[in-house]
């Protein structure tokens, strides 16, 4: 399984609007691609100047699903976010392969 992590620092002035938009619009649009099986929004508790930091985590079954997402859907979805919050965020993305997991 693959964990696609997007770490975002969002400006305090748009934080509440952004979080609502992520929950109600952006993440549902990502999930509606049919390539993801799970997602989480995690608040990063660290000292940040001028914003709040989040880890948006998406789980996929395979790297092939991730590659399809990147090819077919990511450019438009990322562009929509960039246009809406231009100059108000910094983001970086990480791909992780889940090699072991334990759930209780």
Backbone as a printed PyTorch tensor [residue, N CA C, xyz], in Angstrom:
tensor([[[  0.8450,  -1.1820,   0.0000],
         [  0.0000,   0.0000,   0.0000],
         [  0.8870,   1.2410,   0.0000]],

        [[  0.3310,   2.3240,  -0.5140],
         [  1.0630,   3.5720,  -0.6540],
         [  0.3740,   4.6600,   0.1550]],

        [[  1.1700,   5.4250,   0.8840],
         [  0.6740,   6.5980,   1.5870],
         [  1.1970,   7.8280,   0.8500]],

        [[  0.2800,   8.6210,   0.3390],
         [  0.6000,   9.8780,  -0.3360],
         [  0.3330,  10.9770,   0.6790]],

        [[  1.3900,  11.6450,   1.1220],
         [  1.2930,  12.6630,   2.1650],
         [  1.5330,  14.0470,   1.5730]],

        [[  0.6110,  14.9620,   1.8590],
         [  0.7700,  16.3550,   1.4520],
         [  0.8650,  17.1770,   2.7290]],

        [[  2.0260,  17.7760,   2.9630],
         [  2.2260,  18.6270,   4.1330],
         [  2.0150,  20.0700,   3.6950]],

        [[  1.1400,  20.7670,   4.4130],
         [  0.7670,  22.1310,   4.0460],
         [  0.8730,  23.0430,   5.2540]],

        [[  1.4760,  24.1950,   5.0310],
         [  1.3970,  25.2840,   6.0000],
         [  0.4740,  26.3200,   5.3800]],

        [[ -0.6460,  26.5870,   6.0500],
         [ -1.6590,  27.4990,   5.5240],
         [ -1.7010,  28.7660,   6.3770]],

        [[ -1.7680,  29.9040,   5.7220],
         [ -1.7830,  31.1990,   6.3890],
         [ -2.9500,  31.2900,   7.3670]],

        [[ -2.6800,  31.8560,   8.5200],
         [ -3.6820,  31.9900,   9.5800],
         [ -4.9220,  32.7570,   9.0990]],

        [[ -4.7450,  33.7070,   8.1880],
         [ -5.8750,  34.5420,   7.7500],
         [ -6.9160,  33.7720,   6.9400]],

        [[ -6.5480,  32.6360,   6.3640],
         [ -7.4940,  31.8380,   5.5780],
         [ -7.6600,  30.4180,   6.1270]],

        [[ -7.0930,  30.1800,   7.2780],
         [ -7.0470,  28.8310,   7.8370],
         [ -8.4220,  28.1700,   7.9360]],

        [[ -9.3760,  28.8250,   8.5710],
         [-10.6940,  28.2170,   8.7930],
         [-11.4070,  27.9400,   7.4770]],

        [[-11.3720,  28.8960,   6.5520],
         [-11.9920,  28.7120,   5.2350],
         [-11.3260,  27.5580,   4.4830]],

        [[ -9.9910,  27.5160,   4.5240],
         [ -9.2370,  26.4700,   3.8420],
         [ -9.6010,  25.0910,   4.3790]],

        [[ -9.6450,  24.9520,   5.7020],
         [ -9.9350,  23.6550,   6.3100],
         [-11.3270,  23.1850,   5.9070]],

        [[-12.2940,  24.0660,   5.9130],
         [-13.6460,  23.7180,   5.4900],
         [-13.6590,  23.3050,   4.0120]],

        [[-12.9670,  24.0730,   3.1640],
         [-12.9020,  23.7610,   1.7390],
         [-12.2220,  22.4090,   1.5040]],

        [[-11.1730,  22.1360,   2.2480],
         [-10.5010,  20.8380,   2.1190],
         [-11.4600,  19.7000,   2.4550]],

        [[-12.2020,  19.8260,   3.5480],
         [-13.1220,  18.7760,   3.9920],
         [-14.3120,  18.6100,   3.0530]],

        [[-14.8340,  19.7180,   2.5370],
         [-16.0860,  19.6670,   1.7870],
         [-15.9080,  19.6060,   0.2720]],

        [[-14.7620,  20.0570,  -0.2480],
         [-14.5870,  20.1310,  -1.6980],
         [-13.3620,  19.3410,  -2.1690]],

        [[-12.1760,  19.7760,  -1.7390],
         [-10.9500,  19.2180,  -2.3120],
         [-10.7740,  17.7260,  -2.0270]],

        [[-10.8400,  17.3320,  -0.7870],
         [-10.6350,  15.9200,  -0.4570],
         [-11.7270,  15.0440,  -1.0770]],

        [[-13.0090,  15.4390,  -1.0410],
         [-13.9980,  14.6390,  -1.7750],
         [-13.6850,  14.5200,  -3.2680]],

        [[-13.1770,  15.5920,  -3.8880],
         [-12.7920,  15.5180,  -5.3030],
         [-11.6630,  14.5110,  -5.5140]],

        [[-10.6810,  14.5100,  -4.6190],
         [ -9.5830,  13.5390,  -4.7110],
         [-10.1250,  12.1190,  -4.5350]],

        [[-10.9590,  11.9200,  -3.5440],
         [-11.4970,  10.5820,  -3.2810],
         [-12.3960,  10.1120,  -4.4220]],

        [[-13.0750,  11.0350,  -5.0820],
         [-13.9670,  10.6730,  -6.1900],
         [-13.2210,  10.1940,  -7.4320]],

        [[-11.8980,  10.2850,  -7.4450],
         [-11.1400,   9.7100,  -8.5570],
         [-11.2490,   8.1840,  -8.5500]],

        [[-11.6120,   7.6160,  -7.4000],
         [-11.7330,   6.1710,  -7.2790],
         [-10.4160,   5.4470,  -7.0530]],

        [[ -9.3330,   6.2030,  -6.8880],
         [ -8.0120,   5.6010,  -6.7430],
         [ -7.5670,   5.4810,  -5.2820]],

        [[ -8.2220,   6.2000,  -4.3900],
         [ -7.8160,   6.2290,  -2.9860],
         [ -8.8050,   5.4350,  -2.1440]],

        [[ -8.2880,   4.8120,  -1.0860],
         [ -9.1500,   3.9910,  -0.2330],
         [ -9.3860,   4.6120,   1.1440]],

        [[ -8.6060,   5.6350,   1.4770],
         [ -8.7240,   6.2420,   2.8130],
         [ -8.0150,   7.5810,   2.8010]],

        [[ -8.4430,   8.4730,   3.7020],
         [ -7.7180,   9.7360,   3.8760],
         [ -7.8500,  10.2220,   5.3090]],

        [[ -6.9060,  11.0630,   5.7050],
         [ -6.9090,  11.6640,   7.0390],
         [ -6.3600,  13.0760,   6.9370]],

        [[ -6.9010,  13.9550,   7.7530],
         [ -6.3210,  15.2860,   7.9350],
         [ -5.7150,  15.2910,   9.3350]],

        [[ -4.4190,  15.5630,   9.4210],
         [ -3.7300,  15.5770,  10.7120],
         [ -3.1420,  16.9660,  10.9540]],

        [[ -3.4200,  17.5220,  12.1010],
         [ -2.8160,  18.8020,  12.4740],
         [ -1.4200,  18.5170,  12.9980]],

        [[ -0.4420,  19.2400,  12.5060],
         [  0.9310,  19.1110,  12.9830],
         [  1.1090,  20.1140,  14.1170]],

        [[  1.4420,  19.6170,  15.2890],
         [  1.6300,  20.4860,  16.4500],
         [  3.0970,  20.8770,  16.5390]],

        [[  3.3970,  21.9870,  15.8900],
         [  4.7530,  22.5320,  15.8990],
         [  4.6400,  24.0510,  15.8560]],

        [[  5.6480,  24.7040,  16.3080],
         [  5.6740,  26.1680,  16.2760],
         [  5.8190,  26.6290,  14.8360]],

        [[  4.8000,  27.2900,  14.3170],
         [  4.8110,  27.8050,  12.9460],
         [  4.4980,  29.2890,  12.9880]],

        [[  5.2840,  30.0830,  12.3060],
         [  5.0370,  31.5170,  12.2470],
         [  4.1570,  31.8200,  11.0470]],

        [[  3.0220,  32.4850,  11.3050],
         [  2.1610,  32.9360,  10.2300],
         [  1.2250,  31.9010,   9.6580]],

        [[  1.1000,  30.7510,  10.2790],
         [  0.1960,  29.7560,   9.7300],
         [  0.0760,  28.5220,  10.5940]],

        [[ -0.6930,  27.5920,  10.0930],
         [ -0.8660,  26.2960,  10.7540],
         [ -0.4460,  25.2080,   9.7820]],

        [[  0.0960,  24.1400,  10.3250],
         [  0.6120,  23.0610,   9.4850],
         [ -0.2740,  21.8250,   9.6040]],

        [[ -0.4780,  21.1730,   8.4580],
         [ -1.2830,  19.9640,   8.3760],
         [ -0.5870,  18.9210,   7.5180]],

        [[ -0.8770,  17.6760,   7.8320],
         [ -0.5020,  16.5470,   6.9940],
         [ -1.8070,  15.9470,   6.4780]],

        [[ -1.9730,  15.9960,   5.1500],
         [ -3.1370,  15.3740,   4.5290],
         [ -2.6530,  14.0400,   3.9860]],

        [[ -3.2180,  12.9570,   4.4760],
         [ -2.7370,  11.6180,   4.1420],
         [ -3.7880,  10.8560,   3.3490]],

        [[ -3.3420,  10.3130,   2.2350],
         [ -4.2070,   9.5260,   1.3600],
         [ -3.5850,   8.1420,   1.1980]],

        [[ -4.4000,   7.1030,   1.2740],
         [ -3.9250,   5.7380,   1.1130],
         [ -4.3990,   5.1940,  -0.2400]],

        [[ -3.4660,   4.5700,  -0.9660],
         [ -3.7550,   3.9210,  -2.2440],
         [ -3.3200,   2.4650,  -2.1640]],

        [[ -3.8950,   1.6460,  -3.0190],
         [ -3.5120,   0.2290,  -3.0460],
         [ -2.1460,   0.0030,  -3.6540]],

        [[ -1.7400,   0.8390,  -4.6310],
         [ -0.5060,   0.5380,  -5.3560],
         [  0.1420,   1.8110,  -5.9020]],

        [[  1.3990,   1.6890,  -6.2600],
         [  2.1160,   2.7970,  -6.8960],
         [  1.5270,   3.0790,  -8.2780]],

        [[  0.9660,   2.0690,  -8.9090],
         [  0.3030,   2.2820, -10.2050],
         [ -0.9020,   3.2060, -10.0550]],

        [[ -1.6570,   3.0360,  -8.9670],
         [ -2.7870,   3.9380,  -8.7080],
         [ -2.2890,   5.3610,  -8.4750]],

        [[ -1.1940,   5.4990,  -7.7400],
         [ -0.6150,   6.8240,  -7.5220],
         [ -0.1820,   7.4440,  -8.8500]],

        [[  0.4920,   6.6710,  -9.6940],
         [  0.9450,   7.1870, -10.9880],
         [ -0.2340,   7.6090, -11.8650]],

        [[ -1.3140,   6.8560, -11.8170],
         [ -2.5130,   7.2280, -12.5760],
         [ -3.0930,   8.5310, -12.0490]],

        [[ -3.1420,   8.6630, -10.7220],
         [ -3.6270,   9.9100, -10.1200],
         [ -2.7780,  11.0870, -10.5820]],

        [[ -1.4700,  10.9300, -10.5390],
         [ -0.5720,  12.0140, -10.9380],
         [ -0.7600,  12.3920, -12.4030]],

        [[ -0.9890,  11.4190, -13.2320],
         [ -1.1200,  11.6690, -14.6690],
         [ -2.4810,  12.2790, -15.0210]],

        [[ -3.5620,  11.7250, -14.4680],
         [ -4.9090,  12.1060, -14.8980],
         [ -5.5610,  13.2110, -14.0710]],

        [[ -5.2620,  13.2850, -12.7750],
         [ -6.0550,  14.1350, -11.8870],
         [ -5.2750,  15.2080, -11.1280]],

        [[ -4.0630,  14.9000, -10.7030],
         [ -3.3190,  15.8010,  -9.8220],
         [ -3.1140,  17.2020, -10.3950]],

        [[ -2.7300,  17.3520, -11.6590],
         [ -2.4710,  18.7120, -12.1470],
         [ -3.6630,  19.6590, -11.9790]],

        [[ -4.8540,  19.2210, -12.3380],
         [ -6.0340,  20.0850, -12.2260],
         [ -6.4070,  20.3410, -10.7690]],

        [[ -6.3540,  19.3090,  -9.9370],
         [ -6.7150,  19.4860,  -8.5310],
         [ -5.7170,  20.3800,  -7.8050]],

        [[ -4.4350,  20.2130,  -8.0800],
         [ -3.4240,  21.0620,  -7.4470],
         [ -3.5300,  22.4970,  -7.9540]],

        [[ -3.8350,  22.6620,  -9.2260],
         [ -3.9980,  24.0060,  -9.7860],
         [ -5.1760,  24.7270,  -9.1390]],

        [[ -6.2660,  24.0160,  -8.9300],
         [ -7.4350,  24.6180,  -8.2780],
         [ -7.0590,  25.1370,  -6.8860]],

        [[ -6.3110,  24.3350,  -6.1340],
         [ -5.8660,  24.7380,  -4.7960],
         [ -4.9480,  25.9520,  -4.8860]],

        [[ -4.0240,  25.9250,  -5.8260],
         [ -3.0630,  27.0200,  -5.9670],
         [ -3.7620,  28.3270,  -6.3290]],

        [[ -4.7050,  28.2820,  -7.2420],
         [ -5.4350,  29.4920,  -7.6290],
         [ -6.2350,  30.0300,  -6.4470]],

        [[ -6.9050,  29.1540,  -5.7220],
         [ -7.7680,  29.5780,  -4.6120],
         [ -6.9660,  30.1680,  -3.4440]],

        [[ -5.7890,  29.6190,  -3.1650],
         [ -5.0060,  30.0480,  -1.9990],
         [ -3.6120,  30.5420,  -2.3780]],

        [[ -3.4830,  31.1120,  -3.5340],
         [ -2.2020,  31.6020,  -4.0410],
         [ -1.5340,  32.5680,  -3.0520]],

        [[ -0.2810,  32.2650,  -2.7130],
         [  0.4710,  33.1080,  -1.7910],
         [  0.1370,  32.9090,  -0.3270]],

        [[ -0.7880,  31.9980,  -0.0330],
         [ -1.2370,  31.7850,   1.3450],
         [ -0.8330,  30.4200,   1.9000]],

        [[ -0.0330,  29.6680,   1.1390],
         [  0.3450,  28.3370,   1.6190],
         [  1.7030,  27.9350,   1.0540]],

        [[  2.2830,  26.9690,   1.7380],
         [  3.4670,  26.2650,   1.2330],
         [  3.1610,  24.7840,   1.3890]],

        [[  3.5250,  23.9960,   0.3770],
         [  3.2110,  22.5670,   0.4210],
         [  4.3670,  21.7430,  -0.1270]],

        [[  4.5020,  20.5430,   0.4120],
         [  5.3890,  19.5590,  -0.2010],
         [  4.7540,  18.1840,  -0.0640]],

        [[  5.0980,  17.3270,  -0.9820],
         [  4.4710,  16.0120,  -1.0790],
         [  5.5040,  14.9100,  -0.8890]],

        [[  5.0660,  13.8210,  -0.2510],
         [  5.9230,  12.6750,   0.0100],
         [  5.1510,  11.4040,  -0.3160]],

        [[  5.8190,  10.4680,  -0.9530],
         [  5.2380,   9.1550,  -1.2380],
         [  5.9250,   8.1490,  -0.3280]],

        [[  5.1380,   7.3900,   0.4100],
         [  5.6760,   6.3820,   1.3090],
         [  5.0610,   5.0330,   0.9860]],

        [[  5.8690,   4.0050,   1.0210],
         [  5.3620,   2.6540,   0.8670],
         [  5.1490,   2.0760,   2.2650]],

        [[  3.9470,   1.6240,   2.5480],
         [  3.6440,   1.0110,   3.8430],
         [  4.1480,  -0.4270,   3.8030]],

        [[  5.1320,  -0.7240,   4.6270],
         [  5.7350,  -2.0580,   4.6160],
         [  5.2780,  -2.9110,   5.8070]],

        [[  4.6800,  -2.2440,   6.8020],
         [  4.1660,  -2.9840,   7.9680],
         [  3.1520,  -2.1150,   8.6780]],

        [[  2.0880,  -2.7290,   9.1300],
         [  1.0500,  -1.9830,   9.8440],
         [  0.4040,  -2.9120,  10.8510]],

        [[  0.1190,  -2.3970,  12.0330],
         [ -0.5840,  -3.1450,  13.0690],
         [ -1.7740,  -2.3090,  13.5140]],

        [[ -2.9560,  -2.9000,  13.5240],
         [ -4.1620,  -2.2260,  14.0030],
         [ -4.7580,  -3.0440,  15.1220]],

        [[ -5.2650,  -2.3550,  16.1180],
         [ -5.9540,  -3.0480,  17.2200],
         [ -7.4480,  -2.8920,  17.0700]]])
